[in-house]
Amino acid sequence: MTIHYITPSSKTVHGPYSKDRDPILSINSGDTVRYKTLDATWGLEPFTEDGRQRKKLEPREPGHALCGPIEIRGAEPGMVLEIKINNIIPGTWGWSSAGGFPHPVNERLGIATGEEFHLNWTLDPISMVGISQFGHQVALRPFMGNIGMPPNEEGMHSTFPPRFCGGNIDCKELVVGSTLYLPVAVPGGLFSVGDGHAVQGDGEVGVPALECPMELVDLTFNLRTDMKLLMPRAKTTEGWLTLGFHEDLDEASMIALDGMLDLIQELYGFNRKESLTLASLVVDLRITQIVNGTKGVHAFLPYGAIKK
């Protein structure tokens, strides 16, 4: 196993996903990459006290600031990329906001006009506590919002929606100790990561979470030829989850549930009707996010919920 290091620069950070981007690094299955990342909006420093703009990495592209892509040698479409989340250490500052710009959530809640409400946060990566300039205090639970690979389609693909091969998943369960499984869509995988969140609730209802740079994102990559997935799934410290993405929240729920029935069948050997009967008793459907255009739902199965 080799450990690689990536720090943000104009050569290592990009915007949209694309299968035509040249990888900044090639690694082997089993290798670990330790990243330092920018916040989602390419910031090089905190916002000023009044929330006005600050220095950003230049030149920059549309969308979230993503580190990558990296090539995993031997990755081919149909395989699964296993990403073990070994460690995440947030930076010492972050920000969150709501209202003051056009977005379906803001418009529906009547807060799209006027000024954006902005909070600057001081983050303590030791105590894992964040404090805003007004004294609000929250416990931190950092994870990466945007984590994935490009689809096998021509052109540039926005960093905002989640896809079957990853992207802006925004799942708050993908913390240290979790393992994410993503279908590989293109040769080499071309994996990228960014959009650090110091903490977020299910739904990410304000549109941003507590956005922050990360001092360390430590990931180990393994290629899995023994798994066949159509959508992402993850193994967390508390249980399994399967993800569904769709513009319609009901359909996203069904996709997540469909993936959970597949998982229960794999784990226990039950038929599909038996799996759904038990899922109705022990599986939780949770709204991952409602703000990325393509909405997300994850189905969660705690360890030990079903005994056989």
Secondary structure by P-SEA (a helix, b strand, c coil): cbbbbbbbcccccccbbbccccccccccccbbbbbbbcccccccccccccccccccccccccccccccccccccccccbbbbbbbccccccccccccccccccaaaaaacccccbbbbbbbbbcccccccccccbbbbbbbccccccccccccccccccccccccccccccccccccbbbbbbbcccccbbbbccccccccccccccccbbbbbcbbbbbbbbbccccccccccccccbbbbbbbcccaaaaaaaaaaaaaaaaaaaccccaaaaaaaaaccbbbbbccccccbbbbbbbbccccccc
